[in-house]
Amino acid sequence: MPKLTISDLEKLREAAKSTVILREGGPYRAKITVHMGTCGIAAGAREILDAFLKLLNENKIADVLLTTSGCAGMCSREPMATIELPGHSPVKYVDLTPDKVKVLFDRHLLAGEPVKEFALGLGSERTL
């Protein structure tokens, strides 16, 4: 096997980056993080990511950052996602389904109202 060059490594980095950060632009009015550790993926996190991406694209929303993270440490509550709005505590949602994603999209992302019945908790990993 031939040795990798710096150029090869840069191409690999860019390819990997595009799989981690799905939507770039800015400034963002919100951030959605889908937790995609192996437990999350096994529980259906990819379906949750696809549901958020579909809703963002259908509604032509480009000022929301959709990204992924590794394991959040609560395997029994996967799939999970965190929604962050500037000036508000982040909300971690658990036991998600595509139907719940639609509710989160309409009520939390568009209307700014956290959906308490799907939430594990508020706070912690604030990055916006």
Rosetta constraint file for C-alpha pairs under 8 A:
AtomPair CA 4 CA 8 HARMONIC 5.78 0.50
AtomPair CA 4 CA 9 HARMONIC 6.77 0.50
AtomPair CA 5 CA 9 HARMONIC 6.36 0.50
AtomPair CA 6 CA 10 HARMONIC 6.20 0.50
AtomPair CA 7 CA 11 HARMONIC 6.27 0.50
AtomPair CA 8 CA 12 HARMONIC 6.27 0.50
AtomPair CA 9 CA 13 HARMONIC 6.09 0.50
AtomPair CA 10 CA 14 HARMONIC 6.22 0.50
AtomPair CA 11 CA 15 HARMONIC 6.20 0.50
AtomPair CA 12 CA 16 HARMONIC 6.12 0.50
AtomPair CA 13 CA 17 HARMONIC 6.00 0.50
AtomPair CA 14 CA 18 HARMONIC 6.27 0.50
AtomPair CA 15 CA 19 HARMONIC 6.80 0.50
AtomPair CA 16 CA 20 HARMONIC 6.61 0.50
AtomPair CA 17 CA 21 HARMONIC 6.15 0.50
AtomPair CA 18 CA 22 HARMONIC 6.07 0.50
AtomPair CA 20 CA 67 HARMONIC 6.10 0.50
AtomPair CA 20 CA 68 HARMONIC 5.81 0.50
AtomPair CA 20 CA 69 HARMONIC 7.85 0.50
AtomPair CA 21 CA 65 HARMONIC 7.92 0.50
AtomPair CA 21 CA 66 HARMONIC 6.74 0.50
AtomPair CA 21 CA 67 HARMONIC 4.85 0.50
AtomPair CA 21 CA 68 HARMONIC 6.90 0.50
AtomPair CA 22 CA 65 HARMONIC 7.71 0.50
AtomPair CA 22 CA 66 HARMONIC 5.91 0.50
AtomPair CA 22 CA 67 HARMONIC 5.92 0.50
AtomPair CA 23 CA 62 HARMONIC 7.46 0.50
AtomPair CA 23 CA 64 HARMONIC 7.54 0.50
AtomPair CA 23 CA 65 HARMONIC 5.56 0.50
AtomPair CA 23 CA 66 HARMONIC 5.64 0.50
AtomPair CA 23 CA 67 HARMONIC 7.29 0.50
AtomPair CA 24 CA 65 HARMONIC 6.38 0.50
AtomPair CA 25 CA 62 HARMONIC 7.16 0.50
AtomPair CA 25 CA 63 HARMONIC 6.68 0.50
AtomPair CA 25 CA 65 HARMONIC 7.72 0.50
AtomPair CA 26 CA 63 HARMONIC 6.08 0.50
AtomPair CA 27 CA 63 HARMONIC 6.61 0.50
AtomPair CA 28 CA 63 HARMONIC 4.69 0.50
AtomPair CA 28 CA 64 HARMONIC 5.24 0.50
AtomPair CA 28 CA 65 HARMONIC 6.26 0.50
AtomPair CA 29 CA 63 HARMONIC 5.83 0.50
AtomPair CA 29 CA 64 HARMONIC 5.80 0.50
AtomPair CA 29 CA 85 HARMONIC 6.49 0.50
AtomPair CA 29 CA 86 HARMONIC 6.77 0.50
AtomPair CA 30 CA 63 HARMONIC 7.24 0.50
AtomPair CA 30 CA 64 HARMONIC 4.90 0.50
AtomPair CA 30 CA 65 HARMONIC 6.33 0.50
AtomPair CA 30 CA 83 HARMONIC 7.24 0.50
AtomPair CA 30 CA 84 HARMONIC 5.62 0.50
AtomPair CA 30 CA 85 HARMONIC 4.70 0.50
AtomPair CA 30 CA 86 HARMONIC 6.73 0.50
AtomPair CA 30 CA 109 HARMONIC 7.35 0.50
AtomPair CA 30 CA 128 HARMONIC 7.82 0.50
AtomPair CA 31 CA 64 HARMONIC 5.62 0.50
AtomPair CA 31 CA 65 HARMONIC 4.64 0.50
AtomPair CA 31 CA 66 HARMONIC 5.99 0.50
AtomPair CA 31 CA 67 HARMONIC 7.59 0.50
AtomPair CA 31 CA 82 HARMONIC 8.00 0.50
AtomPair CA 31 CA 83 HARMONIC 5.80 0.50
AtomPair CA 31 CA 84 HARMONIC 5.09 0.50
AtomPair CA 31 CA 85 HARMONIC 6.67 0.50
AtomPair CA 31 CA 128 HARMONIC 7.49 0.50
AtomPair CA 32 CA 64 HARMONIC 7.38 0.50
AtomPair CA 32 CA 65 HARMONIC 6.14 0.50
AtomPair CA 32 CA 66 HARMONIC 4.86 0.50
AtomPair CA 32 CA 67 HARMONIC 6.21 0.50
AtomPair CA 32 CA 81 HARMONIC 6.84 0.50
AtomPair CA 32 CA 82 HARMONIC 5.71 0.50
AtomPair CA 32 CA 83 HARMONIC 4.63 0.50
AtomPair CA 32 CA 84 HARMONIC 6.46 0.50
AtomPair CA 33 CA 66 HARMONIC 6.08 0.50
AtomPair CA 33 CA 67 HARMONIC 4.91 0.50
AtomPair CA 33 CA 68 HARMONIC 5.02 0.50
AtomPair CA 33 CA 69 HARMONIC 6.54 0.50
AtomPair CA 33 CA 81 HARMONIC 5.38 0.50
AtomPair CA 33 CA 82 HARMONIC 5.07 0.50
AtomPair CA 33 CA 83 HARMONIC 6.52 0.50
AtomPair CA 34 CA 45 HARMONIC 6.93 0.50
AtomPair CA 34 CA 48 HARMONIC 7.41 0.50
AtomPair CA 34 CA 49 HARMONIC 6.21 0.50
AtomPair CA 34 CA 66 HARMONIC 7.79 0.50
AtomPair CA 34 CA 67 HARMONIC 6.42 0.50
AtomPair CA 34 CA 68 HARMONIC 4.76 0.50
AtomPair CA 34 CA 69 HARMONIC 6.36 0.50
AtomPair CA 34 CA 80 HARMONIC 6.20 0.50
AtomPair CA 34 CA 81 HARMONIC 4.28 0.50
AtomPair CA 34 CA 82 HARMONIC 6.56 0.50
AtomPair CA 35 CA 40 HARMONIC 6.32 0.50
AtomPair CA 35 CA 45 HARMONIC 6.97 0.50
AtomPair CA 35 CA 68 HARMONIC 5.70 0.50
AtomPair CA 35 CA 69 HARMONIC 4.88 0.50
AtomPair CA 35 CA 70 HARMONIC 5.58 0.50
AtomPair CA 35 CA 71 HARMONIC 5.91 0.50
AtomPair CA 35 CA 72 HARMONIC 6.40 0.50
AtomPair CA 35 CA 79 HARMONIC 7.10 0.50
AtomPair CA 35 CA 80 HARMONIC 5.63 0.50
AtomPair CA 35 CA 81 HARMONIC 5.70 0.50
AtomPair CA 35 CA 82 HARMONIC 7.91 0.50
AtomPair CA 36 CA 40 HARMONIC 4.96 0.50
AtomPair CA 36 CA 41 HARMONIC 5.49 0.50
AtomPair CA 36 CA 45 HARMONIC 6.01 0.50
AtomPair CA 36 CA 46 HARMONIC 7.51 0.50
AtomPair CA 36 CA 68 HARMONIC 6.23 0.50
AtomPair CA 36 CA 69 HARMONIC 5.69 0.50
AtomPair CA 36 CA 70 HARMONIC 5.05 0.50
AtomPair CA 36 CA 71 HARMONIC 6.07 0.50
AtomPair CA 36 CA 79 HARMONIC 8.00 0.50
AtomPair CA 37 CA 41 HARMONIC 6.19 0.50
AtomPair CA 37 CA 69 HARMONIC 7.21 0.50
AtomPair CA 37 CA 70 HARMONIC 4.35 0.50
AtomPair CA 37 CA 71 HARMONIC 4.05 0.50
AtomPair CA 37 CA 72 HARMONIC 7.54 0.50
AtomPair CA 38 CA 42 HARMONIC 6.07 0.50
AtomPair CA 38 CA 70 HARMONIC 8.00 0.50
AtomPair CA 38 CA 71 HARMONIC 7.22 0.50
AtomPair CA 39 CA 43 HARMONIC 6.14 0.50
AtomPair CA 39 CA 71 HARMONIC 7.28 0.50
AtomPair CA 39 CA 75 HARMONIC 5.70 0.50
AtomPair CA 39 CA 78 HARMONIC 7.02 0.50
AtomPair CA 40 CA 44 HARMONIC 6.27 0.50
AtomPair CA 40 CA 45 HARMONIC 5.15 0.50
AtomPair CA 40 CA 71 HARMONIC 7.06 0.50
AtomPair CA 40 CA 75 HARMONIC 6.89 0.50
AtomPair CA 40 CA 78 HARMONIC 5.18 0.50
AtomPair CA 40 CA 79 HARMONIC 5.01 0.50
AtomPair CA 40 CA 80 HARMONIC 7.16 0.50
AtomPair CA 41 CA 45 HARMONIC 4.72 0.50
AtomPair CA 41 CA 46 HARMONIC 5.93 0.50
AtomPair CA 41 CA 79 HARMONIC 7.47 0.50
AtomPair CA 43 CA 78 HARMONIC 5.87 0.50
AtomPair CA 43 CA 79 HARMONIC 5.64 0.50
AtomPair CA 44 CA 48 HARMONIC 6.65 0.50
AtomPair CA 44 CA 78 HARMONIC 7.76 0.50
AtomPair CA 44 CA 79 HARMONIC 5.93 0.50
AtomPair CA 45 CA 49 HARMONIC 6.15 0.50
AtomPair CA 45 CA 78 HARMONIC 7.43 0.50
AtomPair CA 45 CA 79 HARMONIC 5.00 0.50
AtomPair CA 45 CA 80 HARMONIC 7.11 0.50
AtomPair CA 46 CA 50 HARMONIC 6.11 0.50
AtomPair CA 47 CA 51 HARMONIC 6.12 0.50
AtomPair CA 47 CA 97 HARMONIC 7.94 0.50
AtomPair CA 47 CA 98 HARMONIC 6.99 0.50
AtomPair CA 48 CA 52 HARMONIC 6.35 0.50
AtomPair CA 48 CA 79 HARMONIC 7.43 0.50
AtomPair CA 48 CA 96 HARMONIC 7.14 0.50
AtomPair CA 48 CA 97 HARMONIC 6.51 0.50
AtomPair CA 48 CA 98 HARMONIC 5.79 0.50
AtomPair CA 48 CA 101 HARMONIC 6.95 0.50
AtomPair CA 49 CA 53 HARMONIC 6.16 0.50
AtomPair CA 50 CA 54 HARMONIC 5.97 0.50
AtomPair CA 51 CA 55 HARMONIC 6.29 0.50
AtomPair CA 51 CA 98 HARMONIC 5.77 0.50
AtomPair CA 51 CA 101 HARMONIC 6.72 0.50
AtomPair CA 51 CA 102 HARMONIC 7.79 0.50
AtomPair CA 52 CA 56 HARMONIC 6.18 0.50
AtomPair CA 52 CA 66 HARMONIC 7.90 0.50
AtomPair CA 52 CA 101 HARMONIC 6.64 0.50
AtomPair CA 52 CA 102 HARMONIC 7.86 0.50
AtomPair CA 52 CA 105 HARMONIC 7.56 0.50
AtomPair CA 53 CA 57 HARMONIC 6.12 0.50
AtomPair CA 53 CA 66 HARMONIC 7.47 0.50
AtomPair CA 54 CA 58 HARMONIC 5.96 0.50
AtomPair CA 55 CA 59 HARMONIC 6.04 0.50
AtomPair CA 55 CA 102 HARMONIC 7.65 0.50
AtomPair CA 55 CA 105 HARMONIC 7.60 0.50
AtomPair CA 56 CA 60 HARMONIC 5.94 0.50
AtomPair CA 56 CA 61 HARMONIC 5.06 0.50
AtomPair CA 56 CA 62 HARMONIC 7.28 0.50
AtomPair CA 56 CA 64 HARMONIC 7.97 0.50
AtomPair CA 57 CA 61 HARMONIC 6.27 0.50
AtomPair CA 57 CA 62 HARMONIC 7.94 0.50
AtomPair CA 71 CA 75 HARMONIC 7.77 0.50
AtomPair CA 74 CA 78 HARMONIC 6.96 0.50
AtomPair CA 77 CA 94 HARMONIC 5.41 0.50
AtomPair CA 77 CA 95 HARMONIC 5.26 0.50
AtomPair CA 78 CA 94 HARMONIC 5.97 0.50
AtomPair CA 78 CA 95 HARMONIC 5.35 0.50
AtomPair CA 78 CA 96 HARMONIC 7.14 0.50
AtomPair CA 79 CA 94 HARMONIC 6.09 0.50
AtomPair CA 79 CA 95 HARMONIC 5.38 0.50
AtomPair CA 79 CA 96 HARMONIC 5.38 0.50
AtomPair CA 79 CA 97 HARMONIC 7.77 0.50
AtomPair CA 80 CA 92 HARMONIC 7.01 0.50
AtomPair CA 80 CA 93 HARMONIC 5.45 0.50
AtomPair CA 80 CA 94 HARMONIC 4.47 0.50
AtomPair CA 80 CA 95 HARMONIC 6.27 0.50
AtomPair CA 80 CA 96 HARMONIC 6.08 0.50
AtomPair CA 81 CA 92 HARMONIC 5.80 0.50
AtomPair CA 81 CA 93 HARMONIC 5.28 0.50
AtomPair CA 81 CA 94 HARMONIC 6.80 0.50
AtomPair CA 81 CA 96 HARMONIC 7.88 0.50
AtomPair CA 82 CA 90 HARMONIC 6.51 0.50
AtomPair CA 82 CA 91 HARMONIC 5.40 0.50
AtomPair CA 82 CA 92 HARMONIC 4.23 0.50
AtomPair CA 82 CA 93 HARMONIC 5.95 0.50
AtomPair CA 83 CA 90 HARMONIC 5.68 0.50
AtomPair CA 83 CA 91 HARMONIC 5.40 0.50
AtomPair CA 83 CA 92 HARMONIC 6.63 0.50
AtomPair CA 83 CA 93 HARMONIC 7.93 0.50
AtomPair CA 83 CA 108 HARMONIC 7.97 0.50
AtomPair CA 83 CA 109 HARMONIC 7.67 0.50
AtomPair CA 84 CA 88 HARMONIC 7.03 0.50
AtomPair CA 84 CA 89 HARMONIC 6.78 0.50
AtomPair CA 84 CA 90 HARMONIC 4.41 0.50
AtomPair CA 84 CA 91 HARMONIC 6.55 0.50
AtomPair CA 84 CA 126 HARMONIC 7.19 0.50
AtomPair CA 84 CA 127 HARMONIC 7.90 0.50
AtomPair CA 84 CA 128 HARMONIC 6.92 0.50
AtomPair CA 85 CA 89 HARMONIC 7.37 0.50
AtomPair CA 85 CA 90 HARMONIC 6.88 0.50
AtomPair CA 85 CA 109 HARMONIC 7.96 0.50
AtomPair CA 85 CA 112 HARMONIC 7.81 0.50
AtomPair CA 85 CA 128 HARMONIC 7.16 0.50
AtomPair CA 86 CA 128 HARMONIC 5.78 0.50
AtomPair CA 89 CA 122 HARMONIC 5.86 0.50
AtomPair CA 89 CA 123 HARMONIC 4.87 0.50
AtomPair CA 89 CA 124 HARMONIC 7.83 0.50
AtomPair CA 89 CA 126 HARMONIC 6.91 0.50
AtomPair CA 90 CA 122 HARMONIC 5.64 0.50
AtomPair CA 90 CA 123 HARMONIC 5.06 0.50
AtomPair CA 90 CA 124 HARMONIC 7.08 0.50
AtomPair CA 90 CA 125 HARMONIC 6.91 0.50
AtomPair CA 90 CA 126 HARMONIC 5.91 0.50
AtomPair CA 91 CA 114 HARMONIC 7.25 0.50
AtomPair CA 91 CA 119 HARMONIC 6.60 0.50
AtomPair CA 91 CA 120 HARMONIC 7.58 0.50
AtomPair CA 91 CA 121 HARMONIC 5.95 0.50
AtomPair CA 91 CA 122 HARMONIC 4.59 0.50
AtomPair CA 91 CA 123 HARMONIC 6.38 0.50
AtomPair CA 92 CA 119 HARMONIC 5.75 0.50
AtomPair CA 92 CA 120 HARMONIC 5.63 0.50
AtomPair CA 92 CA 121 HARMONIC 5.71 0.50
AtomPair CA 92 CA 122 HARMONIC 6.48 0.50
AtomPair CA 93 CA 118 HARMONIC 5.55 0.50
AtomPair CA 93 CA 119 HARMONIC 4.35 0.50
AtomPair CA 93 CA 120 HARMONIC 5.58 0.50
AtomPair CA 93 CA 121 HARMONIC 7.55 0.50
AtomPair CA 94 CA 118 HARMONIC 6.20 0.50
AtomPair CA 94 CA 119 HARMONIC 6.22 0.50
AtomPair CA 94 CA 120 HARMONIC 6.10 0.50
AtomPair CA 95 CA 118 HARMONIC 7.50 0.50
AtomPair CA 96 CA 100 HARMONIC 5.89 0.50
AtomPair CA 96 CA 101 HARMONIC 6.86 0.50
AtomPair CA 96 CA 118 HARMONIC 7.72 0.50
AtomPair CA 97 CA 101 HARMONIC 6.29 0.50
AtomPair CA 98 CA 102 HARMONIC 6.52 0.50
AtomPair CA 99 CA 103 HARMONIC 6.72 0.50
AtomPair CA 100 CA 104 HARMONIC 6.21 0.50
AtomPair CA 100 CA 118 HARMONIC 7.86 0.50
AtomPair CA 101 CA 105 HARMONIC 5.96 0.50
AtomPair CA 102 CA 106 HARMONIC 6.20 0.50
AtomPair CA 103 CA 107 HARMONIC 5.89 0.50
AtomPair CA 103 CA 108 HARMONIC 7.82 0.50
AtomPair CA 104 CA 108 HARMONIC 5.13 0.50
AtomPair CA 104 CA 109 HARMONIC 6.50 0.50
AtomPair CA 104 CA 114 HARMONIC 7.67 0.50
AtomPair CA 104 CA 115 HARMONIC 6.58 0.50
AtomPair CA 105 CA 109 HARMONIC 4.90 0.50
AtomPair CA 105 CA 110 HARMONIC 6.24 0.50
AtomPair CA 106 CA 110 HARMONIC 5.18 0.50
AtomPair CA 106 CA 111 HARMONIC 6.42 0.50
AtomPair CA 107 CA 111 HARMONIC 4.94 0.50
AtomPair CA 107 CA 112 HARMONIC 6.38 0.50
AtomPair CA 107 CA 113 HARMONIC 5.45 0.50
AtomPair CA 107 CA 114 HARMONIC 6.84 0.50
AtomPair CA 107 CA 115 HARMONIC 6.90 0.50
AtomPair CA 108 CA 112 HARMONIC 4.52 0.50
AtomPair CA 108 CA 113 HARMONIC 4.49 0.50
AtomPair CA 108 CA 114 HARMONIC 4.82 0.50
AtomPair CA 108 CA 115 HARMONIC 6.46 0.50
AtomPair CA 109 CA 113 HARMONIC 7.59 0.50
AtomPair CA 114 CA 119 HARMONIC 7.98 0.50
AtomPair CA 115 CA 119 HARMONIC 6.41 0.50
